[in-house]
Structure formats: C-alpha cells, structure tokens
Amino acid sequence: MIRIYRAGLSRELSATAAYRGSLAIWMFGVVVAPYVSLTVWLAVLGDRAAIGPYGRAQFVQYYLGVSLVAMLTGAWAAHFIPEDIWRGGLNQHLLRPWSYLHHYIINNIGEKLSKLVILGPMILIVALGFRQDLRLGLSWAGALLLPCSILMGAAIALLINVCVGLIAFWTSDTTGIKAFYLFLEALLSGQTIPLNLFPADWQGPLRLAPFRYTLSLPVEIITGTLEGRELAFGLGMQVVWLALAYVAYRAMWRAGIRTYGAVGG
C-alpha cells in the first residue's frame, strides 16, 4: 500500500504541475475569499472595540487561520465521483486491487501538497500585511493537538464529500445537492461567519453538526479560544463524526455498487 500511495502521489503531483498556472489562479480565489470576509467584518467593526469576542486582532487571527485550515481540510470529490458513475469511469477503479476511496485520498493529498507550495507564500504575504494585529493564541497543548485536529477535519470533510458524490448512484443530477451542501459548509463551518457570533439558540446545533469539525475547530485551536473541557469535547466530536462519516460511506458504497450498471469506462 505504501508503494501504491507513493506512485499515486507522484502521478498527482505531476498532473498538478502540468496545470500549475490555472491551479495558481484558482487557489488565489481560495485565498481571497477569507480576506473578503475579513474586510467586511473590519468595516462592520468600525470604531467599536469588539463585536462579541472579536476585536480587530481577533478577526485578523481568525481569518488567517481560516485561509490556512481551509487549504488543508478542503475536499472536492463530490464534483468528480458523479462523472465516474454516469460515464463508466468507475469500471477501471473496480478492477484495481485497492478501494475506490484510496484514489480520492491520494488525489486529495497530492493536490494539497501542491496547494502548500502555491498558497503558503500568498498567506505569508497577507499575514505580513496584518503583522501588527497578529497575536498568536496557540498554547503548547493546542500546538500538539492541532495537527491531529486538522487531519481528522480533513478526513471528515473528504468522507462527507465522497458521500455527497455517491448520491449519483441513485440520481442523474447532483447539481442541486452539491450546491446545497456547499452552502451549508460555507455557512456552518465558520468559513464565512465565526460560529460563536451566531445567536445563542444556534450554538447547540452548531456544536453537534459535522461542519464545525472540518474547519472551525482547528481555527479555534489556532486562535486559542478553546481549552480544557471544550477542547476535549471538540476533539471527541471529531472522532465521533469521523466514525459516522466512514460508516455512512461504507453503507452508501455497498448499496450503490449493487445497483451500479455502466457502459464504457
């Protein structure tokens, strides 16, 4: 399996290098989105000291964290799996001695390595522009747990993304489903609005929904707003959602593959 991953990563890196120009342009858009939100919030903040727990420095730290974590936990399998199912491309994967999921894990890792090379300098340049507001709140415990949280967040995001893509086994159009999922993800993961700025009635559901654990939780660790029991609860929920997402993937894959019929591939 190590050799399979090594060969697969080499192939993915070669493919992304061939399209590095278009990838850089697309990635620039990924970097810009959090800073558009940051600019809006700073404009809303105006002369006020804070909005909820967020002053100017806290907003800067938060959205710098969002840009970094979104790069490391993002997934896009839902855009490609339906085409594999509808056009018969899944056939070639069924002939391989490893799981279809491994293909998207390799693809995900390969593209993220390329993103780090392209986006890393962009994020650093933006961070330097806000250097007067940078006050890293990451504790030693947070620094040790952050890689684990990001890894689990990336795994949850990928598995949910794959599950959304697998809906194509039972429908000929997933456009609306993908759009709705992306809307929920942007709204409820903390990508657009920090979750603790939502009304109090929303806080319970937000703590239980999976979206927080793909993005917001690692960002909260970076900014130092989580500690003690809250940090333990968050990491525990990541484990729970990782298990649930994997079970959902296995169930959907087994049910879908029984109904699968393809031409070509």
N, C-alpha and C positions, 0 to 999 in steps of 0.2 A: 504493500500500500504506500510506503514511503516513496518508492520509485515511481509509482503512478502519480503521486502528488508532485514530485519533483519534475517529471516530464510535463504534466499538465500546467504547472506554474510557468515553466519555460515557454510553453506554447502560448499561454495567455499574455505573458509579458511581451513576447514577440508581436502578437496581434495588436496590443495596445500601442506599442512603439510605432507600428506602421500607420496608426491613426492619431499620433500624438498631437497634431495640430488641432484637429476637431475636438479631441478629448480635452485639450487645454481650454478651448473656448467654452465647452460645456461645463467644465469644472469651475471656470471663472464665474459662471452663473450660480453655481452651488455656493461659492464663497460670498458672492454679493448678497444673496437673499438674507442671511442673518444680519448683515450690516444695514440693509434697508430697514429691517425691523428695529435695529438699534437706533438708527437715525430718527425713526418715528417716535420711539419711546423717549429719546432725549428731547425731542421737540415738545412732546406732551409734558415732560418733566418741567421744562422751562426754568423758572426761578425757584421752584419748590425744592425743598431739601430732599424729599423722597416720595415715592409712590409705593405704599405698603412698605415692605422691607428693602426696596430698591432705590438707592440714590444713583448718581451718575456713575460712580466707580463700580457699583454692583451690576448695573446694566451692562457696562463695558465688559466686565469679567464674564457675565452670563453668556453674552452673545459670542464672545471669543471662544468660550467653551462649547457652545452650540456648533460653531463652524468646524471645530476640531472633531467633536464626537460624531456629528452627522457624517463626516467624511469616513470615520472608522466603523460606523454601525449601519450605514445605508445598505439597502438591498434593492434589486431591480429584476429579480427572476420572474415576477408576475407579468412583465412585458414580453418575455420570450417563450415561456412554457406553453401558452395557448397556441403559438405558431407551431411548436414541436408536435402538439397533439393533433391539430387540424390538418397540417400538411404532411404528416407522416414522418417527420424528423425524429420522433420518439423511437421509431423502429431501431435505428442504429444504436441508440443507448441501451435498448433492451438486450442487444446481442453482446454487450460488454460485461465483463465479469465483476463489475462493481456497481453500486447503487446509482441511480439517476441523481440522487441528492448530492453525491460526491462531485458530479460535474459542476453543479452550481456553487458548491463550496470552493472548489478550485478557481472557478471563474471569479467569484467574489473576492477571494484573497488576492488573486493576480491583479485585478483592477484596483484594489485598494493600495497595493504596493506602488502602482503607477500614480495613483492619486497623491500619495505621500510626497513623491518627488515633485509633482506639479503644484499641489496645493500648499505644501509645507511652507515654501518661500512666500507665497501670497499671504498666508495667515500671519507669518512673521512680520511682513511689511506693514500690514494693517495694525498688528499689535504695537509696533514701534510708533505708529501714528497716535496711539492712545496710551503711550507708556506712562504718562503722568497719572492715569487712572487705574493702573494695574496694581492690585494688592492681592496677591495670590493667597487664598484662604485654605489651601490644601494642607491638611495635617499629615503627620507621619503615618498614622493609621490609614487615612484616606489614600495616601500615595501608594501604600502597599496593596490596598483593596481595589484601587481604580482600574488596573489592567484586567482584573477578574471581572469587574462590573462591565467594562467596555466589551470584553469577549462575550459575556453572557448576553449583553444587549444586542450585539451583532448577530449572535446565533438565534435569538428570539425573532429579530427583525427578518432574518433570512427565512426561517421556517414559516412565519406567518405569510411572507411574500410568496413562498412556494405554494402554500395552501390556497392563496388567492388565485395563483396561476392554475392550480389543478382543478378549479371550478370549471375550466374549459372542457373537462371530460363530459360535462352534462349540459353545456350550452354552446351555442355557436357565436356568441358575442359577449365578451367580458369587459367591454369598454366602460360601461356604467359602473360595474362592480369595482374596477380598478380606480376609477375617479373618486368613488365614494370612500374607498379605503384610503387613498392618498389624502383626501380632505380630512378624514378622522385622524390620520397620522400627523398631519401638519398642525392640526388644532390641539390634539390631546397629548402629544408627545412633549410639548414645551418648545417646539421648534419656532412657533410664531409668538406665543404668549407664555411667559413663565407661569407654571401651573399654580404657584401659590398666590397669583394675582386673580385667579378665578374666584367667584363667590364661595362663601363658606359651604353652601349646600352642595357644591360640586366636589368638594375635597374628598369625601368618602368614595364616591365612584371613581374619581381620578386615581386614588391610591390602589384601587382594585383592578382597574383596566390595564391591559398589557402595554399600552403606548408609552406610559411614563418610563417603563423599564428598558425601552430601547434607546432612549435619548436623555430624558430629563434627569434620571437618577445619576448617571455618570457626571453630568454637568453640575448637579447639586454637590457631588463629592468634590469636584474640582474647585467650586466656589466656597467650600467649607460650610455650607448651610445644613449639612447632615452630620449627626454624630450620635454615638451611643445607641439607644434602642431604635431610633428612627433609621439609622444606617443599617442595623442588623435586620430590621423589618424589610427595608428596601432590597437588600441582598437576598433575603429569604424569598421574597416575592419574585425576584428574578429566577431563582431556582424553580419555583412553582410554575411560572409561565414557560420556562424552557421545557420542562417536562410535559406540560399540557400541549404546547405547540408541536412537540415531537410526536406525541400520541395522535394529535389531530392529523399531522402529515401522514403517519403510517396508515391510519384508518382511511383517509381520502385516497392515498395511493393504491391501497389494496382494493378498495371499492371501484375506483376509476379504471384500474388496469383490467378488471374483469369485464368491463363494458367497452374496452378500447378496440376499435377496428380502424385500421389505417390503410391508405393506398399510397404507394410510393415510399420515400424515405431512403 
